[in-house]
């Protein structure tokens, strides 16, 4: 990923979603092995639910945290942001740096067998922030039944 802006420590950059995530609904999270999938309801216009479900698929997950009542200092909304919903990426993450340092202290050669780059992602679930350290995120939508 490349960013035009300067990369300040722990600053999250918004990335517009290809759908309108219902802002006041909880997401459903499933995890298996090192994958994590989050499902969200979608609006097609304000307060009108779509027949589609939004899907966030994280692969090669290293860590996840789930918090609410948190002042999200990562990103300040700007009036110039003309998006209905987004997720965030933190290129210079102190949490990821902490995880790397901890792993390095226990397994000095870990980079020889765990190649690739990890990213710090944030998705929203009503009043919760779900933060995920993973190598990749895939975002899609499809018709699903029985998720919610």
Backbone bond lengths (Angstrom), bond angles and torsions (degrees), N, CA, C in turn:
res aa  C-N    CA-C-N  psi(-1)  N-CA   C-N-CA  omega(-1)  CA-C   N-CA-C  phi
1 X - - - 1.449 - - 1.524 109.36 -
2 X 1.302 116.33 143.60 1.447 121.64 178.80 1.521 108.50 -125.72
3 X 1.325 115.46 139.98 1.458 120.39 -179.02 1.516 109.38 -123.00
4 X 1.326 116.12 139.94 1.456 122.49 179.49 1.524 110.96 -75.18
5 X 1.335 116.64 -31.36 1.454 121.94 -174.81 1.524 110.28 -80.27
6 X 1.336 115.61 163.57 1.458 118.72 172.10 1.524 107.50 -68.37
7 X 1.305 116.30 147.18 1.454 120.14 -174.95 1.524 109.94 -98.06
8 X 1.309 116.98 91.43 1.455 122.37 178.00 1.520 109.39 -77.52
9 X 1.318 116.14 149.48 1.460 121.55 179.99 1.525 109.70 -59.77
10 X 1.329 115.81 129.36 1.462 124.92 176.85 1.528 114.54 61.38
11 X 1.312 117.44 21.71 1.465 119.60 174.48 1.523 108.38 -91.26
12 X 1.314 115.61 127.42 1.467 120.76 -179.65 1.519 109.63 -94.54
13 X 1.311 115.33 137.24 1.452 122.07 178.64 1.520 108.80 -106.97
14 X 1.333 117.42 127.43 1.469 119.96 -178.41 1.524 111.65 -75.79
15 X 1.313 114.78 142.66 1.458 121.67 173.95 1.526 106.52 -127.31
16 X 1.321 115.66 121.97 1.459 120.78 -175.78 1.524 111.14 -63.40
17 X 1.317 115.18 136.61 1.460 120.92 175.64 1.528 109.83 -80.48
18 X 1.329 118.05 150.96 1.470 120.76 178.21 1.526 112.46 -79.60
19 X 1.326 116.54 11.63 1.464 122.59 177.10 1.521 107.59 -149.71
20 X 1.338 116.19 168.83 1.455 122.07 -179.64 1.525 108.18 -98.68
21 X 1.317 116.26 100.24 1.458 120.96 179.34 1.523 109.47 -67.13
22 X 1.334 117.16 129.28 1.471 121.28 178.20 1.531 107.93 -60.96
23 X 1.337 118.25 116.27 1.464 121.22 -167.99 1.529 115.96 -71.32
24 X 1.307 118.89 -24.08 1.465 120.73 -175.58 1.519 113.47 -108.25
25 X 1.310 116.71 17.07 1.460 121.01 -179.38 1.524 110.15 -109.57
26 X 1.326 114.83 148.70 1.455 120.57 175.04 1.521 109.68 -76.57
27 X 1.322 115.22 154.11 1.455 120.11 172.50 1.527 108.37 -95.94
28 X 1.313 116.38 163.11 1.464 122.95 174.98 1.522 106.39 -110.67
29 X 1.336 115.89 130.06 1.463 120.92 -177.09 1.521 110.00 -115.60
30 X 1.322 115.92 131.39 1.467 123.13 172.75 1.519 107.67 -123.29
31 X 1.327 116.06 139.66 1.460 118.75 175.25 1.516 109.89 -134.08
32 X 1.315 114.41 147.53 1.459 121.25 177.40 1.520 106.84 -153.34
33 X 1.326 116.20 124.25 1.455 119.60 -177.45 1.514 110.22 58.70
34 X 1.319 116.31 -128.16 1.467 119.35 179.43 1.530 112.11 -104.27
35 X 1.334 116.00 28.16 1.462 120.15 174.17 1.525 109.53 -116.71
36 X 1.307 115.16 149.72 1.460 121.73 177.65 1.522 106.88 -138.57
37 X 1.315 116.25 130.94 1.462 121.20 178.62 1.519 108.75 -123.68
38 X 1.327 115.94 130.41 1.464 121.82 177.30 1.524 108.07 -117.83
39 X 1.330 115.58 135.72 1.465 122.45 -179.39 1.523 108.54 -114.21
40 X 1.326 116.59 138.27 1.465 120.11 178.84 1.522 110.18 -134.13
41 X 1.322 114.32 152.67 1.460 120.04 173.17 1.523 108.65 -76.73
42 X 1.330 115.39 151.87 1.464 122.06 -176.59 1.524 109.63 -123.35
43 X 1.319 115.33 142.22 1.460 121.75 170.71 1.523 108.67 -99.30
44 X 1.341 117.01 146.84 1.464 119.87 169.90 1.524 110.12 -102.60
45 X 1.347 117.20 -17.64 1.459 124.21 168.04 1.524 105.69 -156.77
46 X 1.331 119.73 167.49 1.468 120.27 -172.39 1.530 113.52 -49.96
47 X 1.336 114.58 123.47 1.470 124.31 176.72 1.530 114.03 63.34
48 X 1.314 118.22 16.74 1.471 123.10 176.60 1.527 108.36 -115.95
49 X 1.332 114.97 113.33 1.459 119.92 -175.29 1.523 112.44 -76.10
50 X 1.302 114.95 139.21 1.459 122.97 175.46 1.526 109.19 -81.91
51 X 1.318 116.49 162.96 1.464 120.54 174.47 1.530 110.74 -80.81
52 X 1.324 116.22 -5.94 1.465 121.21 -179.17 1.526 111.52 -92.97
53 X 1.305 115.25 158.69 1.460 123.77 175.02 1.523 107.61 -118.10
54 X 1.329 116.42 134.10 1.458 121.08 175.60 1.522 109.79 -81.67
55 X 1.316 116.06 143.35 1.463 120.99 -176.82 1.528 109.69 -130.78
56 X 1.343 115.31 127.31 1.462 122.87 171.61 1.526 106.04 -109.99
57 X 1.319 117.96 116.03 1.466 121.38 179.12 1.525 108.72 -112.60
58 X 1.329 115.57 114.05 1.460 121.64 177.79 1.523 108.53 -100.71
59 X 1.333 116.63 135.47 1.465 119.84 177.49 1.523 109.70 -121.72
60 X 1.320 114.96 154.72 1.461 122.11 -175.73 1.529 110.59 54.23
61 X 1.320 115.93 52.56 1.465 121.77 -178.82 1.525 109.46 -73.59
62 X 1.307 115.53 132.86 1.455 122.32 177.14 1.527 109.94 -100.89
63 X 1.325 116.69 -44.78 1.464 120.43 -175.89 1.519 109.69 -153.37
64 X 1.330 114.64 159.89 1.462 121.23 178.02 1.515 108.37 -149.10
65 X 1.318 117.11 144.08 1.462 120.89 171.37 1.521 108.57 -139.83
66 X 1.314 113.75 152.48 1.462 122.37 -169.77 1.520 106.12 -135.30
67 X 1.339 117.68 111.70 1.462 120.72 -175.25 1.523 111.05 -135.24
68 X 1.327 114.53 151.30 1.461 119.34 172.37 1.518 108.59 -132.09
69 X 1.320 114.67 175.73 1.461 120.82 -177.07 1.520 110.65 51.28
70 X 1.299 114.58 39.74 1.452 121.55 -178.29 1.517 107.91 -112.67
71 X 1.305 115.25 130.93 1.456 117.24 173.36 1.517 106.17 -76.20
72 X 1.282 115.61 112.60 1.461 119.92 -176.26 1.522 109.04 -79.86
73 X 1.309 115.19 95.37 1.457 120.58 -178.78 1.522 111.49 -81.66
74 X 1.314 116.14 -0.93 1.450 119.77 -176.01 1.523 112.99 -66.90
75 X 1.331 116.15 -41.20 1.451 118.36 -169.30 1.520 110.04 -147.09
76 X 1.312 116.14 128.53 1.467 121.33 176.10 1.516 108.88 -98.95
77 X 1.323 116.06 129.63 1.465 120.53 178.90 1.527 109.39 -65.20
78 X 1.294 116.54 137.40 1.462 122.13 178.65 1.520 108.92 -116.19
79 X 1.316 116.41 145.06 1.460 120.23 178.73 1.523 111.90 -61.05
80 X 1.322 116.68 -25.72 1.468 119.59 -179.45 1.530 112.20 -76.05
81 X 1.332 117.14 -9.93 1.464 120.34 177.96 1.519 108.81 -76.35
82 X 1.294 116.29 109.83 1.456 121.23 -177.01 1.525 109.43 -109.38
83 X 1.339 115.83 59.54 1.462 120.91 179.93 1.524 108.92 -126.69
84 X 1.313 116.11 147.17 1.462 119.96 177.22 1.516 111.77 -78.27
85 X 1.319 117.06 -38.77 1.464 120.27 178.64 1.520 109.40 -156.36
86 X 1.320 114.72 156.21 1.454 120.03 -176.41 1.524 109.86 -152.30
87 X 1.316 114.87 170.92 1.458 122.06 164.96 1.517 105.08 -121.26
88 X 1.318 117.53 172.69 1.452 120.38 -175.78 1.519 110.64 -126.20
89 X 1.337 115.26 152.20 1.458 122.74 173.57 1.525 107.42 -126.66
90 X 1.333 115.75 136.71 1.464 121.44 178.41 1.529 108.01 -113.75
91 X 1.328 117.97 98.05 1.463 120.07 -177.71 1.531 113.67 -64.99
92 X 1.315 117.73 -36.01 1.469 122.76 -179.38 1.527 108.66 -111.90
93 X 1.311 116.41 77.56 1.462 122.64 -173.00 1.526 111.95 -95.38
94 X 1.322 116.98 123.57 1.468 120.02 175.91 1.528 110.74 -70.20
95 X 1.330 118.17 -29.90 1.467 120.79 177.07 1.529 109.93 -65.52
96 X 1.330 117.67 -46.51 1.461 120.99 178.02 1.529 110.45 -63.08
97 X 1.313 116.70 -41.00 1.470 120.65 177.78 1.532 110.73 -59.81
98 X 1.318 116.59 -42.19 1.467 121.76 178.09 1.535 110.63 -62.49
99 X 1.324 117.31 -43.84 1.466 121.07 178.65 1.531 111.60 -62.91
100 X 1.325 116.78 -42.40 1.466 121.08 178.96 1.523 110.07 -62.60
101 X 1.325 117.31 -46.12 1.468 121.12 -179.55 1.522 111.55 -62.36
102 X 1.321 116.63 -42.19 1.464 120.69 178.69 1.531 110.73 -63.52
103 X 1.312 116.40 -45.67 1.471 120.26 -179.41 1.528 110.85 -65.37
104 X 1.322 116.07 -39.96 1.464 121.39 179.38 1.529 110.91 -61.74
105 X 1.331 117.02 -36.72 1.470 120.10 -179.36 1.528 111.86 -69.01
106 X 1.321 117.97 -29.81 1.467 121.87 -179.68 1.532 112.87 -93.41
107 X 1.327 116.42 -33.66 1.469 122.00 -176.06 1.534 109.12 -134.12
108 X 1.336 117.86 80.67 1.474 120.77 -174.22 1.532 114.57 -57.02
109 X 1.321 118.80 -26.61 1.466 121.43 -177.18 1.530 113.20 -102.09
110 X 1.305 118.57 19.13 1.460 121.17 -173.62 1.527 113.23 -60.24
111 X 1.315 117.78 -30.87 1.477 120.32 -178.73 1.533 112.66 -69.97
112 X 1.322 117.09 -14.14 1.467 119.75 177.61 1.528 111.39 -72.88
113 X 1.322 117.19 -27.76 1.468 119.59 -178.91 1.528 113.17 -115.09
114 X 1.310 118.41 -12.60 1.470 121.56 177.97 1.524 107.91 -115.97
115 X 1.298 115.22 83.80 1.469 120.42 -177.00 1.530 110.18 -89.55
116 X 1.297 114.23 161.32 1.461 119.17 -179.70 1.513 110.42 106.12
117 X 1.304 114.95 171.94 1.458 121.25 -175.36 1.523 110.38 -112.99
118 X 1.315 115.22 135.72 1.462 121.06 176.55 1.525 109.65 -94.67
119 X 1.339 115.34 150.71 1.460 122.69 179.45 1.521 109.69 -128.89
120 X 1.311 115.59 152.53 1.467 122.81 176.59 1.528 107.03 -102.16
121 X 1.331 115.77 112.85 1.463 122.93 -179.25 1.527 109.79 -110.57
122 X 1.325 116.02 152.74 1.465 121.70 173.57 1.525 108.06 -132.73
123 X 1.336 115.36 130.96 1.463 121.00 170.57 1.521 106.82 -124.55
124 X 1.308 116.70 161.27 1.460 120.61 -175.78 1.518 111.32 -113.22
125 X 1.331 114.05 143.86 1.464 122.42 176.45 1.515 106.88 -132.99
126 X 1.321 117.32 93.74 1.460 122.98 -174.75 1.523 108.88 50.28
127 X 1.344 119.06 -112.45 1.461 120.84 -177.91 1.527 113.07 -94.43
128 X 1.326 117.63 7.76 1.462 122.00 179.45 1.526 110.44 -103.38
129 X 1.322 114.97 150.31 1.455 121.37 168.89 1.517 107.46 -110.04
130 X 1.317 117.06 130.18 1.454 122.80 176.88 1.525 106.02 -109.06
131 X 1.327 115.03 115.90 1.459 120.85 -178.72 1.521 108.60 -107.84
132 X 1.311 115.78 133.87 1.461 121.29 -175.33 1.525 109.03 -133.57
133 X 1.322 115.28 131.57 1.461 121.47 169.84 1.525 105.70 -100.50
134 X 1.319 116.45 116.71 1.467 121.42 -176.62 1.524 109.10 -152.70
135 X 1.317 115.08 165.69 1.466 119.50 177.93 1.520 112.15 -82.18
136 X 1.324 117.11 -28.15 1.467 118.39 -173.78 1.520 111.05 -151.74
137 X 1.323 114.62 149.52 1.461 121.77 171.94 1.530 107.31 -128.68
138 X 1.317 114.96 137.47 1.469 121.30 174.52 1.523 106.26 -123.82
139 X 1.320 116.61 129.34 1.460 121.64 -176.72 1.525 108.63 -117.62
140 X 1.330 115.28 132.06 1.461 120.09 -178.99 1.522 109.29 -152.76
141 X 1.319 115.71 178.76 1.460 120.97 172.90 1.516 108.04 -141.78
142 X 1.318 115.33 149.32 1.457 120.87 179.58 1.521 108.67 -159.36
143 X 1.314 116.13 166.76 1.460 120.64 176.12 1.524 108.47 -86.15
144 X 1.322 116.08 120.42 1.463 122.21 178.61 1.515 109.06 -131.21
145 X 1.302 116.43 150.25 1.467 121.01 175.71 1.518 108.67 -121.00
146 X 1.318 115.78 146.23 1.447 120.92 174.29 1.513 116.08 82.90
147 X 1.316 118.19 9.74 1.467 120.31 179.01 1.527 110.47 -80.35
148 X 1.344 116.88 -41.23 1.471 120.05 -174.29 1.511 111.21 -105.31
